[in-house]
Amino acid sequence: MQIDIKHNTKKCNGKLSITGSKSETNRLLLLQGLISGFEIKNKSNSEDSRLMKAALSSKAKVIDINHAGTAMRFLTAYFSQVDGREVLLTGSKRMQERPIKILVDALNFLGAKIKYENKNGYPPLHIKGKNLKGGSVCLPANISSQFISALIMIGPFIEKGIELKLTGKITSKSYINMTLLLLERFGVETNFDGQIITVKYKHNPIKIDQIVESDWSSASYIFSIVALSEESEISLKTFKSKSLQGDSIIRDIYKKLGVTSDFKGKNLILKKENIKLPKKIFYDLSNSPDIAQTIAVTCYGLGVECELVGLHTLKIKETDRLLALQTELRKLGANISITENSLFLYSNSSFINNCSIATYNDHRMAMAFAPLSIIKPLSIQDPSVVSKSYPDFWNDLIQLGFNIKDR
């Protein structure tokens, strides 16, 4: 299935309610499974969070989390410390191609009993839960931060707590900080000094209801719409000026691309500002790689050259995002080159009309490219992939005046 999408006026005005951060929600769901006795408000309505919640409450021996990478990493750690619980944790074909050996090795070093069901280093995983003792473990820092967060979150609930000694450059540090700050809300003592993270055992965590901030990753697509429009003013509900989410850096980036963003209470107001655009932008997105696709596509639509680095983790996401981005932007007429950890988009005014964009089972491919339709009509293949993180995406675009038709 695919949809045809266009916008007749190139002007977008409205109010949207984006649900809670997927990253915050999934961390709090895991902590709720470990602590219980508190509520989570403004939860993400993403498929990933739904799968995470279902897995935590399931009594089944086989738990399938489909494409939910966060759930795979977090649940591997969670089930490893549930004494007496035995599960087979599996996922989609793509999930079974995404490496998890570093996390499994770290957990087994701490006393877990995890074995590979098929290919060494990859899901499915056979996990026999037991009381872990905890302690100190070394692991590379340039891996998915979800491995690190998964270990951090079980730290307060194992006898000796946990100490992580990280080697190399730390990737997605903002997500690690988010995890630590959430733990501190429950009275857990943590420390992140240089390359060492310490999480102390907590006998009786504080139980306090949590309100999840709305999702900045999802908001990034609305920033892109405003930047590519001729005139826009869009209000987004439940955002904070001091956010735990690293993707909130999108405000600073898009200010250079003609989008002002100001807070009015808990609402974030985005406005199109007609400014002289830069010839080129450069960003190291090591701490926020999920917004790389959005930025690259926006820059292409605006004719702005961009160089983005720190993108090595994009190779092992729902698809190889760097290769997918290069393929689809070239289809539109872009001049783009990629390496293992970067992309360079050359300034180019050409735009091939009515292209059909492949999404590669990747929600962010669909949502990153959709805003371009405010400039020229295009088609998006497999539009249902957005349910992974932002199920209301197409309805929200319709509210903003986009014309969307099934083909």
N, C-alpha and C positions, 0 to 999 in steps of 0.2 A: 504494500500500500504506500501511496505517497500523496502529499497535499501540494496544491498550488497556492502561493501566498503573494500578496501584493498590498500596497497601500496607496490610496487614490489622492490623498491630500498632502502627504509628507509632513503633516502636523499631528502631534500626539498630545492629548491632555487627558488627565484622569487620576483616579485614586485606586491604588492596588493594595491588597493585603497579602504579602508574602509570608508563608508560615515559617516556623522556627528553623534555625540552623540545623542542618543534617548532622554536622560534626558535633555540635553541642548535644543535640538530642541523643545520638547514639552513645556518647560517653555517659550521659546521665541515665540512659536506660540500663547500661551495664552496671553502673553504680547502684541503681535501684535494685538490680538483681542481687547485688552483694550486701546492701544495707537494708533496703525496704523501709516502709514507714514514712515516705515522703511523696509528694505529688510533683509531676512535671507539667507545667502549663506552657501553652503555645508550642507544643511539640511539632516537629516536622511531619508533614503528611506524605513524605517521600516513600517510595517502595522500599528503599534501603532500610529506613527506620521501621517500617511495618514488618519487614522480614526479621530485623533484629529483635523487635519486641516479641514476635511469634516464637522465635528460636529460644529466647530466654524462658518462656512459659511452657515450652513443649516438653513432654515426657517421652517423646519418640527416641528410638535408638539411632535413626538416620535423620540428620538435619541438613536440609538443602537450602542454601542461602542464595542460589541463582547467581546473579552478577554482583552481589553486594560485597565488595572488597573490604570495606570497613568492618562489616559483620564477620567475615572470615577471620580477620586478624584478631579482633577483639574477643570473639567467641572461642578461638583457639586457646587464648590465655584463660578465659573464664572457666571453660569446662575442665582445663587441666588441674584446677584447684578445688573442684567440687568432689569431695571425697566419696568414692563409691559409685560415681556416675560414669557410665561408659557410652560413648557416642561415636558415630561415624559422621564427620563434618565434611560436607561436599558442596559443590556448586556447579555452575554452568561449564560448558566446554572451555570457554575463555578463562574462567576462574581456575580451572585445572592446568592452565598454562602459565599462571602467575606465581612466581617463586615465593616460597614461605620458609625456606630452610633456615634462614638466620634466626627467625623467631622461634621455630621449633627447637633448634639447637640450644638457644638461650634458655627456653623453658625446661628442656630435658636436663641441662646443666644444673638447673635449680631443683631438680628432683622429679619433674613431670615424667609421665609415661605416654609418649606420643609416637606413633609409627605411621609410615606412609602406606596407604592402601594399594597404590599403583606405582607411579613414578617417583623415584627418590627426589625429595626437595619440593614437591608440589602436592596440592590437595588431590584427592580426598585424604583426610587424616583420621586415623583411629586413635581416640583419646580415652585413656583410663584415668579418671580423676582421682586425686589423692591429696592429703594434707601436705602442702609444700612447706619447706623450711625457709626458703628465701636465701638472701645473701647477696654476694657481689658477682657481677657478670660483665664481660667485655663484649662489645659489638660495634660494628662500623656505623658511623654517624650519617653516611651519605645514602642510607637506605630510606624506604618509606617511613615517615614519622609514625605511621600507624603501628609499626612493630614496637617502637619505643613506648608509645602511649598505651598499648596493650599490656606491656610489662609494668608500667608505672601504676596502672589502675588496680592491679591485683596486689601491689606492694603493701597497702595498709592492712590487708587481710591474711597475710602469711607471717609466720612466727618471727622471722628476723627482718621483716621489711625487705626492701630491695635497694641495691646500689648499682647503677649502670655507669660503666666507664666507656665513654664514646671515643672512637678513634676516627680521625679525619674530619672534614668539613661537615657541619651539621646541616641537614636539609629540613625545610619546613619547620623551623624552630618555633614559629608562632603557634603551630598545632600542639607542640610539646608544652609550651607555656599555658595554652588553653587547658590542657589536661591537668597540669599542676594547680592552676588557679581554681579549677572546679573541685579538686580534692581538698584544697584549703577551705572551701566553703563548708565542708563537713568536719572541719577540725583536724584534718590530717597535716602532720608536719612534713614539709618538703623543702628541698634545697637544690638549686641548679647553679653550680659554680664551675665555670669553665667547661670542661668536658665530663664532669661528673654530676649525675643526678641521684639524689638520695630521697627515698620515701620511707618514713618510719611506720612501724606497725601501730595501728590505732584500735584499742580494745573496744571502745564504744563510740562510734562516729556520731556526730551531731546530725539529727534528722530535721531538715528544714526544706520546705517546698521551694521549687526552683522555677523561675520564669525564663524560658529560652528566648534569646534575641533572634529576630528574624534573620534570614540567611543572606549574607553578603554575596556569596557565590551566585545565587539566583538573581540578586539585585544587579549584578554586573551586566546582565543581558538588557536590563532596562536602561542602564547607563549608555550602553551601545546604541539603543534605539534613539535616545535623546541626542547623542552625538551625531548620528547619521540623518536626523530629521532636519527640516528647515526651521521648525518652531515647535517647542514642546514645554510643558510644565506637568510633571507627574509627581504625585505624593505617594510615598511608600510607608506603611505602618510598622511600628514597633522596632525601631533601630536605635542604637546608642552611639553617642559621640566617642565614648571610651569603650571600644569593643574588644572582646576576647578573640575575635576572628581576624586572622591575618589578611583575608581577602578584603577587609575594609580599606586597605591601601588603594583600592580602586578609586576612591574619592580624589586622591592626589593625582593619580595617573590621568583620569578623565578631565580634570580641571584643565590640563594642557590640551585636551581634545575638544574643548568648548562646552563642558558640562559643569555648571555650578551646582553644589549640593549643600544645603543648609538645613539645620534642625529646627523644627517647630514643635516643641514638646518631644514626643516620641516618634514624630513623623519626620521622614527625610524628604525634602523637597528638591527635585531635580529640575533644572531649567537649562534650555539651550541658550548659549551665549555666542554670538557671532564674533569670534576673535580671529586674529591671524594665526593659523595653525603652524606648528613647527615643521621644518622640513624632515626632521628625523627625531624619533625618540629611542632611548636605550633604557632597558630595565633588567636588573638581575632579579628573577622571580623564584629564587631558591626557596623562599619562605611562602610563596603563593603561586605555585605552578598551575593550579586549576583555572586561573583567569587568563592564561596565556592565549588560548584559542580565541577568547572574546576580544582581547586587545589586538591580536593580529588581524582578525577579520574587520574590526572597526577601522584600523589604520589603512587596510586595503580600500575600504569604502570611501575613506576621506582622502586617499592619495598621499598618505603620510608614510615615509620610510620608517621601518622599525627593526630594531635588533633586540631580541630577547634571549637571555642566557639563564643558566641554572635550571634547565628543563629536563635533566636526565631521568627523572622519575616518570615522565610522560610516556616513555617507551613501554612501561609495564602496567599501564592503566587498562580500561575496558578494551582499548585497542592501542596500537602504537600511534599515539596522538600526533606526534611530530610528522610522521609519514602521511597519516590521514589528512592533516591540515595542509601539507604541501600538495597532495594529490588534488584535493577539492579546490584550493585557491588557484592552482594552475588551470583547472577546468574553467574557471571564471575569467582567466586571462592574466593572472598575477605572475610576477617574476619573483620567485621565492626559493631560497636554498636552506637546507637544514644540515646540522651535524648531530652527533649523539646527544648533545645537551643544549643546542641553541637553534634559533632560526633567524634568518635575515630576509626581510621583505623589502624589495626595491620599490621606489615610487613608480606608480603605473596608473595611467588614467583609463586604460582599456577595461571594458566590462562586457563580457559575453552574455547576452540576454537569455532568459528562460532556461538556465542550467538546472539540472536535477542533481541535488547534493546528496551523496551517500553519507550515512551516519555511522556505519560500522558498529552497531549495537552500543553506541556511545551517546549518552544523553547530552553531553556538552558539545558534541559536533552539531547536533540539531539546533540547539539553542544559540550557539555562537554564530551560526550562519543565517538564522531566520531574520535578524534585524536588517540584513542587507536588502531585504525585499522592500524596504521603504524607499530605496533608490531605484531598483529594477525588479520586476517580477522574477521569482524563482520557485523551484520545487524542492521539497524536503522529503527524502525517502524514510520510511519506517518512523513516522512522527511519534508513535507511542513510546519511543525510548525515553522521552522526557519524564515519564512516570518515576524513573529511578530517583530523581532528586526534586523535580518541580512539576507535579502532575497538573497544576492549574495553568501551565505556561501558555498553551494555545488559547484558552479562554481569556486569559489576561491580555493577550495580544488583540483578540477580537474587541475587548473593551477599549483598547487604544486605537481602534479604527482600522485594524488590519483585516483584509478580506481573505478568508481561508476556505478553500474548497477541496473536497476529496477528489482524487482523480480516479 
